[in-house]
Amino acid sequence: SATARRHGRRRRRAPAAPAAAPVVVPRAHHFSYGTAMSSDVVRIGSWSAFWGDTASAAAQLVRQCAPPLDYLVGDYLAEVTMVIMARRRAASKPAYADDFVRHVMRPLLRELVAKNIKVVTNAGGLDPRACA
């Protein structure tokens, strides 16, 4: 830094960190709550998304989790999504994540109903009634 140079001190460099193996975190997660002795197990599949993100995480949870999920939970309110929704509302357009309805729910609707999977999401953003 400039202060260190003025006072004749050298800036020490931090030792290089050892190379670490990359951490792979799946975009979609499946959780089962309950005990082995309990028949009251609730299966929850959860994913996070933002406006324009891939729609495959929800489909993977619905189609690949066995036994089937009880709840499918999607979090859509990233900062960029909120900005887009605010601009849409200012332009008198629906202020919800319409890609959630068109690209996530529409293709999965029959499977969700057939498997009795309930959906919980905040994709309604600034206009939840329009999203519903």
C-alpha positions as CSV (number, residue, x, y, z in Angstrom):
1,S,0.0,0.0,0.0
2,A,1.1,3.6,-0.4
3,T,1.3,4.1,3.4
4,A,3.6,1.1,3.8
5,R,5.9,2.4,1.0
6,R,6.1,5.8,2.6
7,H,7.3,4.3,5.9
8,G,9.8,2.0,4.3
9,R,7.9,-1.2,5.1
10,R,7.4,-4.0,2.7
11,R,4.0,-5.4,2.3
12,R,4.0,-9.2,3.0
13,R,2.2,-11.4,0.7
14,A,-0.1,-14.0,2.2
15,P,1.1,-17.6,1.6
16,A,-0.6,-19.3,-1.3
17,A,-3.5,-21.4,-0.3
18,P,-3.2,-25.1,-1.2
19,A,-5.2,-26.1,-4.2
20,A,-8.5,-27.5,-3.1
21,A,-10.7,-29.9,-4.9
22,P,-13.8,-28.2,-6.4
23,V,-16.9,-28.5,-4.4
24,V,-19.9,-29.7,-6.4
25,V,-23.2,-28.7,-4.9
26,P,-26.3,-30.0,-6.7
27,R,-28.8,-27.3,-7.7
28,A,-31.7,-29.3,-6.4
29,H,-32.0,-31.0,-3.0
30,H,-34.3,-33.7,-1.7
31,F,-34.9,-34.0,2.0
32,S,-36.9,-36.4,4.1
33,Y,-38.0,-35.5,7.6
34,G,-39.0,-38.1,10.1
35,T,-37.5,-41.1,11.7
36,A,-37.2,-44.7,10.6
37,M,-39.7,-45.6,13.3
38,S,-42.2,-42.9,12.2
39,S,-44.8,-43.2,9.6
40,D,-45.2,-39.4,9.5
41,V,-42.4,-38.7,7.0
42,V,-42.6,-35.6,4.9
43,R,-40.5,-35.5,1.7
44,I,-39.5,-32.0,0.6
45,G,-37.7,-31.2,-2.7
46,S,-36.2,-27.7,-2.8
47,W,-34.5,-25.6,-5.5
48,S,-33.5,-22.0,-6.0
49,A,-33.8,-20.1,-9.2
50,F,-33.8,-16.6,-10.6
51,W,-35.5,-15.0,-13.6
52,G,-34.4,-16.9,-16.7
53,D,-32.7,-19.7,-14.8
54,T,-32.9,-23.3,-15.9
55,A,-36.2,-25.0,-15.4
56,S,-34.7,-28.5,-15.0
57,A,-34.2,-28.6,-11.2
58,A,-37.9,-28.9,-10.4
59,A,-38.4,-31.6,-13.1
60,Q,-35.4,-33.6,-11.7
61,L,-36.9,-33.5,-8.2
62,V,-40.4,-34.5,-9.4
63,R,-39.2,-37.3,-11.7
64,Q,-36.2,-38.7,-9.9
65,C,-37.1,-38.7,-6.2
66,A,-38.4,-42.0,-4.9
67,P,-40.6,-42.3,-3.1
68,P,-42.3,-39.2,-4.5
69,L,-42.1,-35.8,-2.9
70,D,-44.9,-34.4,-0.7
71,Y,-43.8,-30.8,-1.3
72,L,-41.9,-29.0,-4.1
73,V,-40.4,-25.8,-2.8
74,G,-38.9,-23.1,-5.2
75,D,-37.2,-19.9,-4.2
76,Y,-37.3,-17.3,-7.0
77,L,-36.6,-14.0,-5.3
78,A,-33.0,-13.3,-6.1
79,E,-32.0,-9.6,-6.3
80,V,-32.0,-9.5,-10.1
81,T,-35.4,-11.0,-10.2
82,M,-36.8,-8.4,-7.8
83,V,-35.4,-5.6,-10.0
84,I,-37.0,-7.2,-13.1
85,M,-40.3,-7.5,-11.3
86,A,-40.2,-3.9,-10.1
87,R,-39.5,-2.7,-13.7
88,R,-42.4,-4.8,-15.0
89,R,-44.8,-3.4,-12.4
90,A,-43.7,0.1,-13.3
91,A,-44.5,-0.7,-16.9
92,S,-48.0,-2.0,-15.9
93,K,-47.0,-5.7,-16.7
94,P,-47.4,-8.7,-14.4
95,A,-44.7,-8.5,-11.7
96,Y,-44.2,-12.3,-11.1
97,A,-41.8,-14.9,-12.5
98,D,-43.9,-15.9,-15.5
99,D,-41.1,-18.3,-16.6
100,F,-41.9,-20.3,-13.5
101,V,-45.5,-20.7,-14.7
102,R,-44.6,-21.3,-18.4
103,H,-41.4,-23.3,-18.2
104,V,-41.6,-25.0,-14.8
105,M,-45.2,-25.6,-13.7
106,R,-46.9,-26.1,-17.1
107,P,-44.8,-29.1,-18.2
108,L,-45.0,-30.7,-14.7
109,L,-48.6,-30.0,-13.9
110,R,-50.0,-33.5,-14.7
111,E,-47.2,-35.2,-12.8
112,L,-47.6,-33.0,-9.8
113,V,-51.4,-33.7,-9.7
114,A,-50.9,-37.5,-10.3
115,K,-48.3,-37.7,-7.5
116,N,-50.2,-35.3,-5.2
117,I,-47.2,-33.0,-4.8
118,K,-47.9,-29.6,-3.3
119,V,-46.0,-26.6,-4.6
120,V,-44.7,-23.8,-2.4
121,T,-43.0,-20.9,-4.0
122,N,-42.4,-17.2,-3.9
123,A,-42.4,-16.8,-7.7
124,G,-45.4,-14.6,-7.3
125,G,-43.0,-11.8,-6.3
126,L,-44.8,-8.4,-6.5
127,D,-47.9,-9.9,-8.0
128,P,-48.8,-13.2,-6.3
129,R,-52.4,-13.2,-7.4
130,A,-51.5,-13.0,-11.1
131,C,-49.0,-15.8,-10.6
132,A,-51.6,-18.0,-8.9
